[in-house]
Amino acid sequence: MNDTIKSIATIMKDLDGILLFPHINMDGDALGSCSALCLALRSMGKKAYVMINEPVPKNLDFLEYGCCTSDDSVLDDVQLSLMIDCNGLNRITGREKAWERGRLKGCIDHHATKAKEIRYDFARIEPKAAAAGEIIYNIIRAMGVEITLDIANCIFAAITTDTGNFQHSNTTSRSHEIAGHLYKIEGFNSKVISALIYDRRSKQAIKLEGEVIAGLDFYADGRLAVGRVTQDLLKETGCTMDEADGIIQKMMSIEGVEGACLFKESENNVRASLRGRTYANMAKAASMFGGGGHMLAAGCTFNDLSLKDAEKTLVPVLISTIEEK
Amino acid sequence: MNDTIKSIATIMKDLDGILLFPHINMDGDALGSCSALCLALRSMGKKAYVMINEPVPKNLDFLEYGCCTSDDSVLDDVQLSLMIDCNGLNRITGREKAWERGRLKGCIDHHATKAKEIRYDFARIEPKAAAAGEIIYNIIRAMGVEITLDIANCIFAAITTDTGNFQHSNTTSRSHEIAGHLYKIEGFNSKVISALIYDRRSKQAIKLEGEVIAGLDFYADGRLAVGRVTQDLLKETGCTMDEADGIIQKMMSIEGVEGACLFKESENNVRASLRGRTYANMAKAASMFGGGGHMLAAGCTFNDLSLKDAEKTLVPVLISTIEEK
């Protein structure tokens, strides 16, 4: 089932009372896409909210645009629950109750994996879209809604974060064509949005990055880089875990590195973020420990292991993954 | 004088024996633009070279495509000398002799300042172009030359480096439209080019960055960040100065920083790279010491001062610049 942009636009135009669901650990694409659609629906006089149950990351706070709520009962009548940039109840944990309220269920995503447990009334999954924001942009246009500056900012944030600023191989002509359109909107300035997303790093976060980089270990002839964000390091630098964002990209910028693993130690578990450069299938490695993701960007969580033991468990698998070529 | 793309394309089609001149301290736009045009001219059976007299930076080495030479007498007959991404003899120092060989002189640039000492036979200066590569792309198209994968790689490198990966405020619809076209060329993959430019940083360079960041000083209530790349630090980390590229961007990513100054100590002089975020006029500050550039990205050189004295001279001016708002 893959409904057309046009048919989804038609369905949405007839509905009111809409809850939009970004995935857990929301990123710029998830929140930007949800807020863009929420603003578009509201501009048509509809009641719509973005349903969240975690704090919005600091660097994405400007993308709220008054859309976000954690209140399950914010709407009397929910005609549609719509997952955006995700697909599956395990991606909206803690919000299942709100999700169930929707009389219709929908999904707009660009991840190829599709949840089997949900019967959507409509769904559009475009694995070739670099960002969910590209699909949302097309739906908003198809609904005949004007792209305002606020909507443009949301769409730009969605696309630029998910494409690594138009550098990753998921970027397409379409990504650039949409971005090119956004520039035609009065007042649009990529630098303003970009500075909000990327240029508000605290001095502490910069120091944290330096410490993690200084402590990197290398395996497989320098092709695998392994780093750690420990609770001790967070305390020492005065950082929260979300300030570790970007460290793994830095690890991937080192010559010869084909794969990177960044362990993030929280109070309850140890998460591993995985990246590959070209051939290493990190999603496959992550899936061995109940995780998942894309081939070149994946992750998994260890609930019952110390950081040290998680490392002992995962690193040998990653070495094999890197050496498999 | 601002000749049309079409008239320049017509002139070029009639010429043979062409030397292309990128500016000193060549960057991705200068070299990418020159190589793109050189490849296009060669594909028409013409003799063309990119004239340089300094090593190509390591992260741009793939942009040579066999075009670069330092041999003044590489061509028997030079029908055209063409400056690209620059304008003025002080931007092609050490290559004046080769420049003079051209029977015709031309200039294609996107910097607003125009040299008065040269009488160009044709010139096109588009201050609104984000990169010289955008103008070159249009000229190549106007010449009727097919955009090959190699040419596409050069143009992408030119635009992505000069726009800060499509984030800076110089980016326009046109930047994205051209990038969008490049994706339609068989085999084009932005990630490949991006990885060559950005993801070949040595472990030493990463360490150098960490050390400079750790040693930053802040002035004007944290709005001015000042860093130093000393000869001692280069020796300690085993780096060359070109491995300091990117450090100033990192300084600008710190919350609250409105301006950054990175001092680079070489054996003969001290250079200062300056960046502004929004309002600080760094070109004006640089011009007080014989330097120049754009408002938000400028630089100057101190030939007769130690690093310490250069700092004592420049920093108070920068504090005033930042506090002028």
Interface residues (C-beta under 8 A of the other chain):
Chain A: T160 G164 N165 F166 Q167 H168 S169 T171 T172 S173 R174 S175 H176 E177 A179 G180 H181 Y183 K184 N189 S190 K191 V192 S194 A195 Y198 D199 R200 R201 S202 K203 I206 K207 E209 G210 I213 A214 K250 M252 S253 I254 E255 V257 R277
Chain B: T160 G164 N165 F166 Q167 H168 S169 T171 T172 S173 R174 S175 H176 E177 A179 G180 H181 Y183 K184 N189 S190 K191 V192 S194 A195 Y198 D199 R200 R201 S202 K203 I206 K207 E209 G210 I213 A214 K250 M252 S253 I254 E255 V257 R277
